[in-house]
């Protein structure tokens, strides 16, 4: 049985990347923090909200298709966490 990574965690364990398979079976990456919020491509943390009517827009704004792009966003998200956690 092959092992498949589904989560990459930063050293402080307060921001991480989750591997997600969307409804179409495509692999995407979500960036989340320890508070359960998701990092958007607009550069903010929010609680995830979507329904069937906005699912395509949701994927475009909240998920990365390229792991390297998700890693770059993770670094940005980490720097934001540094500003909010004292």
Buried (B, 14 or more C-beta within 10 A) or exposed (E): EEEEEEEBEBEEEBBBBBBBEBEEEEEBBBBBBEEEBBBBEEEEBEEEEEEEEEEEEBBEBBBBEEBEEBBEBBEEBBEBBEEEEE
